[in-house]
Amino acid sequence: GNVSLNDCADKLSYHPNYLSKVLKREKGITFTDMINEEKLKLAKYMLLTTDYTVAEISEELQYNNVQNFIRFFKKQVDSTPAAFRKEHRK
């Protein structure tokens, strides 16, 4: 779902700025980058292991609309979700 840096920091009992700095120092990425990586992994997994439509996957990953999801996916993978599924599910 949609997870915020503040939510994570609160659950871990750290200040959001501290958590952000540690993440950047240890993994070299921002919190947003980490969330996007996880969403992309989940999207790929669902495309390859389920029969969910692209719209259903978009909804499951809590995108506001399917076009935003498709745009995000294509920018990251250089392929639409449907083309990715077709190519990798042979």
DOKETI-800816 format. One line per field, with one value per residue: residue number from 1; residue in three letters; x, y, z of N, C-alpha, C in turn. Coordinates in steps of 0.05 Angstrom, whole numbers, m for minus. Each point is the difference from the previous one (the first is absolute). Last residue first. Layout:
! DOKETI-800816
vextor <- c(NUM	...)
kolkol <- c(ALA	...)
n.x <- c(X	...)
n.y <- c(Y	...)
n.z <- c(Z	...)
ca.x <- c(X	...)
ca.y <- c(Y	...)
ca.z <- c(Z	...)
c.x <- c(X	...)
c.y <- c(Y	...)
c.z <- c(Z	...)
***
This chain:
! DOKETI-800816
vextor <- c(90	89	88	87	86	85	84	83	82	81	80	79	78	77	76	75	74	73	72	71	70	69	68	67	66	65	64	63	62	61	60	59	58	57	56	55	54	53	52	51	50	49	48	47	46	45	44	43	42	41	40	39	38	37	36	35	34	33	32	31	30	29	28	27	26	25	24	23	22	21	20	19	18	17	16	15	14	13	12	11	10	9	8	7	6	5	4	3	2	1)
kolkol <- c(LYS	ARG	HIS	GLU	LYS	ARG	PHE	ALA	ALA	PRO	THR	SER	ASP	VAL	GLN	LYS	LYS	PHE	PHE	ARG	ILE	PHE	ASN	GLN	VAL	ASN	ASN	TYR	GLN	LEU	GLU	GLU	SER	ILE	GLU	ALA	VAL	THR	TYR	ASP	THR	THR	LEU	LEU	MET	TYR	LYS	ALA	LEU	LYS	LEU	LYS	GLU	GLU	ASN	ILE	MET	ASP	THR	PHE	THR	ILE	GLY	LYS	GLU	ARG	LYS	LEU	VAL	LYS	SER	LEU	TYR	ASN	PRO	HIS	TYR	SER	LEU	LYS	ASP	ALA	CYS	ASP	ASN	LEU	SER	VAL	ASN	GLY)
n.x <- c(123	0	47	m27	m87	m10	31	m54	m70	23	62	97	86	17	m21	m67	m85	m58	m49	m77	m78	m52	m58	m82	m75	m34	16	64	27	13	m67	m43	41	m11	m78	m4	40	m37	4	28	97	96	57	m20	14	88	34	m24	44	83	m1	m16	73	59	m27	15	86	22	m28	54	100	104	86	19	29	m11	m87	m61	6	m38	m94	m32	4	m67	m85	m1	m18	m43	m53	m85	m6	40	m47	m68	26	23	m76	m69	m82	m15)
n.y <- c(m335	92	87	67	38	61	87	59	43	75	69	39	33	12	75	60	m38	m10	76	23	m50	22	73	m14	m38	50	24	m69	m81	m100	m59	31	m17	m85	m18	29	m53	m98	m102	m93	m40	m7	67	92	25	20	84	73	12	43	93	50	15	70	88	29	32	88	70	22	16	m33	m46	m59	25	95	36	m24	44	86	6	m13	73	66	m17	m36	m84	m88	m64	17	88	19	m23	58	78	m3	m45	m64	m56	m98)
n.z <- c(m433	45	m3	m68	14	71	m12	m48	46	55	m49	m21	28	98	62	m34	m14	74	29	m49	14	76	m5	m43	46	89	89	54	57	m7	m30	m79	m83	m35	m48	m90	m66	7	38	19	44	13	m48	19	90	28	m23	53	82	0	m5	77	57	m21	23	88	20	m26	56	74	m29	m19	18	81	90	18	m8	66	82	7	14	87	59	m6	40	101	65	30	m55	m41	m34	m82	m78	m31	m45	m91	m61	m66	m56	m36)
ca.x <- c(m1	m17	12	28	0	m13	18	22	m11	m6	m25	m20	1	6	19	24	14	12	22	22	12	15	24	19	16	m12	m25	3	m12	24	13	m16	2	27	m2	m16	18	4	m12	m15	m29	m11	10	m4	m28	m8	11	m14	m27	4	7	m24	m17	12	m4	m28	m4	12	m17	m23	m19	m25	5	m9	4	28	17	m6	11	29	7	m6	21	26	0	m8	21	7	27	m1	m16	16	22	m12	m8	24	15	15	15	m16)
ca.y <- c(m19	m22	m17	m8	m17	m26	m14	m10	m21	m24	2	m17	6	m25	m17	16	3	m26	m7	20	m8	m25	7	14	m20	m9	14	22	26	16	m14	5	29	3	m12	18	22	19	27	8	2	m22	m26	m3	m4	m26	m21	1	m12	m29	m12	m1	m21	m26	m6	m7	m26	m20	m2	m15	14	8	18	m12	m29	m7	11	m14	m27	2	8	m24	m20	10	m4	25	18	19	m7	m29	m3	11	m19	m24	6	0	26	2	25	24)
ca.z <- c(m23	8	20	m6	m24	6	18	m17	m17	16	14	m12	m29	m13	14	5	m25	m8	19	m4	m25	4	16	m18	m14	m24	m3	m18	8	8	22	24	7	12	27	18	7	m22	5	m24	3	16	m8	m29	m6	11	m17	m25	4	5	m26	m16	10	m6	m28	m3	12	m18	m23	8	17	m13	m21	m25	m1	6	m21	m24	2	m2	m27	m17	6	m11	m29	m13	m9	22	9	8	24	22	6	11	28	17	2	25	2	0)
c.x <- c(1	m2	m17	11	28	1	m12	20	22	m10	m4	m26	m19	3	10	22	26	16	14	24	24	15	17	25	21	20	m14	m27	8	m8	24	12	m15	5	27	m2	m14	20	4	m14	m13	m30	m14	8	m5	m29	m9	10	m15	m27	4	5	m25	m17	12	m6	m29	m4	10	m19	m23	m18	m25	4	m7	4	28	18	m5	13	30	8	m3	22	26	1	m12	25	10	27	0	m14	17	22	m12	m7	25	15	12	17)
c.y <- c(m29	m21	m24	m20	m10	m18	m28	m16	m12	m23	m25	4	m19	3	m24	m17	16	3	m25	m6	18	m8	m24	8	13	m17	m6	13	24	29	15	m13	6	29	2	m11	20	22	17	26	6	0	m23	m28	m4	m5	m28	m22	0	m14	m30	m13	m3	m23	m26	m6	m10	m28	m21	m5	m18	15	9	18	m12	m30	m9	10	m16	m28	1	5	m25	m20	9	m4	25	16	17	m9	m29	m3	9	m20	m25	5	m4	26	2	25)
c.z <- c(9	m22	9	19	m6	m24	6	17	m18	m18	17	15	m15	m31	m16	13	4	m25	m9	18	m7	m25	5	15	m18	m15	m26	m4	m17	7	11	25	25	9	14	28	18	9	m25	5	m27	4	14	m9	m30	m7	10	m19	m26	2	3	m27	m16	9	m9	m30	m4	10	m20	m23	8	19	m16	m24	m27	m5	4	m23	m26	1	m4	m29	m17	4	m13	m30	m12	m7	23	11	10	26	24	8	13	29	18	0	28	0)
***
